[in-house]
Amino acid sequence: MNDENQPKVRFAGFTDPWEQRKAKEVFKSFSEKEHESYPVLSVTQDQGVVYRDNLDIDIKYDPATLSNYKVVHPYDFVISLRSFQGGFELSEILGISSPAYTIFNFISRENHNCYYWKFFFKTYKFIESLKKVTFGIRDGKSISFTEFSSLKLCFPSTYEEQKQIGELFNKIVDNLIAANQVKLDKLKEMKKWLMQNMFI
């Protein structure tokens, strides 16, 4: 089997090569602006997508412009501005976001696990590939869905393998880091190593 089509570390029982497709074959963007009184969301690097009112900082916005804000549903992805590390975030809450953000989700939701992709978008390889197609990001330019859609993405061909990888990082690694500060550095190193070796 071609080593380029499978990661160095895999769960037992999975041997099929990973798929490689352009992002536009996996994801679609959308802009839903019909909403009533949904709370305003903010996209942060350290906390992901959160309710703006829950942030300790006071972010000013004009309530009159809220009609232009986009609806974000649970398990939608949000592309925020001017950032690679925190540019792609998974929302687990319902609300509305700045019209400057891009909202996207799977073309075929039943074939993909959102938590797998949540962590895929944080991998070094993905961030480096994004840098190659995104220009002017440090000059205030946003990461566009058009640029992202041209990227080739590698991922497990089965939902079950995606799910197991997503659960590993979401439930085990992240929860351990949150619960056990004494072992924080070692757990971060383990997470870093796994993210380098469980994705392509």
C-alpha positions in Angstrom: 0.0 0.0 0.0 1.2 3.5 -0.8 2.5 5.1 2.5 1.4 8.5 1.2 -2.2 7.3 1.3 -2.2 6.3 5.0 -0.9 7.8 8.2 1.9 6.3 10.2 -0.4 5.5 13.2 -3.9 4.0 12.8 -6.5 2.2 14.9 -6.5 -1.5 14.5 -8.8 -2.9 11.8 -8.4 -0.1 9.3 -6.3 -0.8 6.3 -7.9 1.0 3.4 -6.0 3.9 1.8 -7.2 7.3 2.7 -9.1 9.4 0.1 -7.7 12.5 -1.4 -10.2 15.1 -2.7 -10.4 18.8 -3.2 -12.1 20.7 -0.3 -14.9 21.8 -2.7 -15.8 18.1 -3.2 -16.2 17.6 0.6 -17.5 21.0 1.8 -19.9 23.7 0.8 -20.3 27.3 2.1 -23.6 28.9 2.8 -25.0 32.2 4.1 -28.2 32.1 6.0 -29.4 35.5 7.3 -32.9 34.8 8.3 -32.9 34.8 12.1 -34.8 36.2 15.0 -33.0 36.7 18.2 -30.1 34.4 18.1 -27.1 35.3 20.4 -24.0 36.9 18.8 -21.0 34.6 18.5 -17.3 35.3 18.6 -14.5 33.1 17.2 -11.5 32.8 19.4 -8.2 30.9 19.1 -8.2 29.5 22.6 -11.9 28.8 23.1 -13.2 28.2 19.6 -16.7 29.6 18.9 -18.3 31.1 22.0 -21.1 33.4 22.9 -19.8 37.0 22.7 -21.5 38.0 26.0 -19.4 35.3 27.7 -16.1 36.9 26.8 -14.3 38.9 29.4 -13.5 41.6 26.9 -16.0 44.2 25.7 -16.5 44.0 22.0 -18.5 46.8 20.5 -20.9 46.1 17.7 -23.9 48.0 16.2 -27.2 46.1 17.0 -28.6 47.7 13.8 -26.3 45.6 11.7 -27.3 42.3 13.1 -29.7 41.6 10.3 -26.6 41.1 8.1 -25.1 38.5 10.5 -25.0 34.9 9.4 -26.6 32.0 11.2 -24.2 29.4 12.6 -25.8 26.1 13.5 -24.3 23.5 15.8 -21.5 21.6 14.0 -21.0 24.2 11.3 -17.5 25.3 10.7 -16.5 29.0 10.7 -13.6 30.6 8.8 -12.5 33.7 10.7 -10.3 36.5 9.7 -6.5 37.0 9.6 -5.4 33.8 11.3 -4.1 30.4 10.3 -3.9 28.7 13.7 -7.4 29.8 14.7 -8.8 30.3 11.2 -11.0 27.2 11.1 -13.3 26.5 14.1 -16.1 24.1 14.8 -19.2 25.6 16.4 -21.2 23.5 18.9 -23.7 26.2 19.6 -26.4 28.1 17.7 -26.0 31.8 17.1 -25.1 34.5 14.5 -21.6 35.6 13.4 -20.1 38.5 11.7 -20.9 38.7 7.9 -17.1 38.8 7.4 -16.9 35.2 8.5 -17.5 32.2 6.1 -19.8 29.4 7.3 -19.5 26.0 5.8 -20.4 22.3 6.3 -20.2 19.0 4.6 -21.8 18.3 1.2 -22.7 14.9 2.6 -22.9 15.0 6.4 -23.5 11.3 6.9 -20.1 10.5 5.4 -18.0 12.7 7.7 -17.3 13.2 11.4 -17.1 16.9 12.4 -14.6 16.2 15.2 -12.1 14.5 12.9 -12.2 17.7 10.7 -12.0 19.9 13.8 -8.6 18.6 14.6 -7.5 18.1 11.0 -7.9 21.9 10.5 -5.4 22.4 13.4 -2.6 20.1 11.9 0.7 21.6 10.8 0.3 20.1 7.4 -3.1 21.7 6.7 -2.0 25.1 8.0 1.1 25.0 5.8 -0.9 24.0 2.8 -3.3 26.8 3.5 -0.5 29.3 3.6 0.5 28.3 0.0 -2.9 29.4 -1.4 -3.7 32.4 0.8 -2.0 35.6 0.1 -2.0 38.9 2.2 -3.4 37.2 5.3 -1.1 39.3 7.5 -2.2 42.5 5.8 -5.8 42.0 6.9 -7.1 39.8 4.1 -9.5 37.1 5.2 -9.1 33.4 4.5 -11.6 32.8 1.6 -13.6 29.7 1.0 -12.5 29.9 -2.7 -8.9 29.5 -1.8 -9.6 26.8 0.7 -11.8 24.9 -1.8 -8.9 24.4 -4.1 -6.8 22.5 -1.5 -6.4 18.7 -1.7 -7.4 17.0 1.6 -6.6 13.5 2.8 -9.0 11.7 5.0 -10.2 8.3 6.1 -12.6 6.7 3.5 -14.9 5.4 6.3 -16.9 7.4 8.7 -16.0 5.0 11.5 -12.3 5.7 11.3 -12.9 9.4 11.2 -15.1 9.1 14.3 -12.5 7.1 16.2 -9.8 9.7 15.5 -12.1 12.6 16.4 -13.1 10.9 19.6 -9.5 10.3 20.6 -8.6 13.9 20.4 -11.9 15.4 21.5 -12.8 13.1 24.5 -9.5 11.6 25.6 -6.6 14.0 24.9 -8.4 17.3 25.3 -10.3 16.2 28.4 -7.1 14.8 30.0 -5.3 18.1 29.4 -8.2 20.0 31.0 -8.4 17.7 34.0 -4.8 17.1 34.8 -2.6 20.2 34.9 0.3 18.3 36.5 0.8 16.3 33.3 0.0 19.2 31.0 3.3 19.4 29.2 3.6 15.6 28.6 0.0 15.4 27.4 0.5 18.3 25.0 3.6 16.5 23.6 1.5 13.4 23.2 -1.2 15.3 21.4 1.3 17.0 19.2 2.9 13.6 18.2 -0.5 12.0 17.5 -1.6 15.0 15.4 1.6 14.7 13.4 1.2 10.9 12.8 -2.6 10.2 12.7 -3.3 12.6 9.8 -1.9 12.9 6.3 
